């Protein structure tokens, strides 16, 4: 009786897992189909004159532009500079934001004093501060990285602070009951329990950092995808503009996927 029951359970579990795999494959196939259909429709509508290929470009023209720029090597320079600025701004925003959240958790007085300022600063469009940053730091890469940092640091502070405040108070009391210090509460309870909040901040910061970098490159850069977008629009090379937008989307997706893989590794390590 017991063997039959366990066999039935195993069969049901196998069917359930197979159903999950089929659903995952279906989702992937639908995603690929939507992408291919979008590209095909875009190409066909441009070829048959339903949209103006000069204004909207088309996949074949973008591919031709990409090949030309790959041969000359210029596209790799633009991608490398934008990716470097984004990674640096992204990393600094996450590290500084997390450190600030720790300070606010550690000192409730500082937290209470700074809370309204953080809320107000978060509501400001940080990209509007880019011209001021350029005046302060000069017409260079530092200004672009600073703009990327500003777009992500406050969001990191707020997200991580929420994660800190959501930690179970009973666990904190338990540490204090056994004579633990505040530093041990932070390292043994608060930070480990807030890993999901920090990972979530990383995911948000990917998009925000790219926004900050592109805005900075619009204003001051002489290289990078943001510069390529501005220059391409000025000389009516809209193939370059659309190609740059597509590359930005690919880079953002790549960075996001990297964070998702990091999240899985961390969760497996914690288990």
N, C-alpha and C positions, 0 to 999 in steps of 0.2 A: 504493500500500500504506500509505504513511504517512498520507495524507488519510483513508483508510477507518478506520485505527486511531484517529486523533484524533477522527473523527466518532463512533465507537463509545464512546470514553471520554466525550465530551461528552454523549452520550445517557444513559449510565449515571449521570453526575454529575447531569444534570437529573432523572432518575428518583429518585435518592437525595434531592435537595433537595425534590422534590415530596412524597416520602414523609415527610420531616421536617415539612413544612408541614401535611400531613394529620394527622400525629400531634399536632402542636401544637394544631390546631383541635379535634381529638377530646378532648384534655385540657381545653381551655377549655370545650367543650360539657358535658363530664362534671362539671366544677366548678360550672358554672351550674346544671345539672340537679340536682345534690345540694343546692345552696343553695335552689333553688325548691321542691324536694320537701320539704326540712326545714321551710321556712316553711309550706307547704301542710298538711303533716301536723300541725304545731303548731296551726295555725288550726282545722283540722277537729276534732282531738281535743278542743280547748277548746270549740268550738261544740256538739259532741255530748255533752259532759259526761264524756268519758273522763279528762280531767284537770281539776283545779279552776282555772278561769280567774282566780280571785281570787288564788291563790297563785302560779301559774305565768305569769300574764298571757297575752296572745295577740297576734299581730302586728297585728291590726286595732285593738286597744285601745292598743298602743304607738304606732301611726301617729296615732291620734286625739290622744294625749298630746303627740306631737311637733308636730302642727299647732297645738295650743293654746299650747304653749310657744314656737313660732316666732312666732305672732301677738303674744304678750306680749313676745317678745324675750329672755326669761330664759335660754333654752337656749343662745343665742349667747354670753351672758356666762359661763355655766358652762363651755362648750367652750373659749372663749378663755383663761380663767384656767388651766384644766388643761393646755392645749396650751402656753401660755407657760411655766409652771413645768416642764413636761417637757422642752421644748426647751432651756431654760437649764440645768437639771440635767444633761441629756444632753450638751450641749456642754461644760460645765465638767468633767464626769466624763471625757470623752474627751480633752480638752486636758491636764488635770492628770495623768491616768493615763499618757498618752503622754510627757509631760515627765518624770514619775517613772521611766518605763522607760528613757528616755535617760540619766538620771542613774545608774541602776543599771548600765547597759551601760558607761557612761564610767568608773565607779569600781567595780572588782570587789570592793574591801573593803566598801564600803557595801552592795553586792549580797549578799555572803555574810552580813553581819550582819543585814540586814533580811529575808532569805528566810524564816526560820521564822515571823517575825511576820506577814508577808504571807499565808502559808499559813493561819495560825491565824485572822487577821482575815477572810480570805475564807470560812472555814468558818462564821463566826458569822452568824446571821440578822440582817442589818443593820437590818431593820425593827424588831427588838426594841430598837434603840438610839434609835428615834424619840422616845419619851417623854423620854429624857435630852437629846436635841437640843433639844426644845421648852423644857425647863427652862433650857438654856444660852442659846438664841437668842430665846426668847419665843414667844408665841402669834401668829405672823405667817407671811407667805409665805416669809421667809428659812428658817424651820425646814423647810418642805415642800421647798424647793429643796435644802437641805443633805441631807435624807433621800434624795432622788433621786440626788444626787451620790455619797453613800456607797455606794449599792447598785451603782454602776457603776464607780467609780474603781479599785478593787482588781482587778476582773475585767479592766479595760483594761490595767492594769500587767502582769498575768500573761500575757495574750494577746499583747501587743506585745513583751514580753520574750522569749517563746518565738519570736516572729517574728524578733527580732534574733539570737537564738542559732542560728537555722536558716540564716542567710546563709552562702553558700559561703566557707570560709576562704581558698580560693585567690585569690578576688577581693580579699579584704582584704590578703593577702600581696603581691599585685601592686601595690596602691597604695603600700604601704610600700617595696617594692623600687624604685619610681620616686621615692622621696623624699617621698611624701605624708604629711600629718599626720593625727592622729587625727580632727580636725574634718573633713578631707576624706573620710576613711573613712566617717564618719557621714553626711555630706551626699551623697556620690557613690555609696555602696554600701549602707550599712545601711538608711537611710530609703527609698530607691527600691525596694529588694528586699523591704521589709517592708510595702509598701502593701496587699497582700492581707490581712495580719494585722491592720492597722489598720482596714480595711474590715470584716473579720469582727468586730472589737471593736465597731464602730458598730452592726452588725446585732444583736449580743447586747444592747447598751446600750439599744436601743429598748424592749424589754420590761422590762428592769430599771428603767429610769427611770420608766416608767409605774407600776410596782409601788411604787416609792419615793414618787412623788407621791400616788398614791391612798391609801397608808397614812398619809401626812402629812395629807391632807385629811380622812381619817376622824377624826383626832384634833383638829385645830385649825381647819380651814377653815370659812368662812361662805359660800363660793361654790366652784364647781367640781363636776366630776362625782363625785368622791369624797364630797363633802358631800351631793350630791343622792342618792347611793345610801344613805347613812346616814339622812338625813332621810326619804327615801321609805320606808325599812323601818320607821322609828319611827312614822310616821303611816299605815302600811299602804297607801301608794301604790306598789304593786309594779310598776305600769306604768312609773313613773319609774325604778325600780331597773333593770328589764330594758332600758329604753330607754338608760339610761346605760351599761350593759354593752355593748350593741350599738354605741353611739357610740365607746366606748373601743376596741373591736375594729377599727372603721373607721379611727380615728385611727392606731392602731398599724400597720395594714396600709398606710396612706398613707405614714407615715414610713419604713417598711421598703422600700416601693416606691421612694421617693425615694433611699434609699441605694443600692439596686440600680441605678437609673439613673445615679447618681453613679459607681458602680463601673464601669459600661460606658463612660462618658465618659472616665474615667481610663485604662482599659485601651486605648481607642482612641487616646488622646493618647500613651501610652507606645509604642504600635506605630508 
